[in-house]
Amino acid sequence: MSAISLFEEKQVRRAWNPREEKWYFSIDDVVLALTDSANVKDYIKKLRKRDPALDSYWGTNCPPVEMIAADGKKQKIKAAHT
């Protein structure tokens, strides 16, 4: 199951993982909602560059999860759970 939720009137994509019984949220959408960044991917890239600890576990803590992309197709998107 996947869905879109709203956070301060901004869409945040999410997907339910039934095995773990957890919601996973699109990192790009969450960063955009929290920062209003003009370029989310660049913002995350700079954040990872400034924080080596974050960069070292990025792939482990932010697995690609299948969600609906902006074009309406399913796509693997970096996500995290609460």
Residue, then its C-alpha position, 0 to 999 in steps of 0.5 A: m500500500s502506498a499513499i500521499s500524506l500532507f505535512e503543512e500543505k505539502q505532499v509527502r509520499r509514503a509506503w507501508n511495509p507489511r513485513e516490518e509494519k512501518w510507514y516509509f516516507s520519501i526523504d526528498d518530500v520530507v526535506l522539501a516540506l521542512t526546508d522549502s529548498a529550491n533544489v532538494k537533491d542538491y540540499i541533501k548532497k551538501l548535507r551529506k558532504r558536511d556530515p560524514a557520519l550521515d553520509s556513512y550510513w545513508g544507504t543503510n538507513c535510507p533504503p529505496v522503496e517503491m512509491i508512485a513518482a511525480d509522473g504517476k509511475k512506480q519508482k524506487i525512491k530513497a525513504a526512511h521510517t520514523 
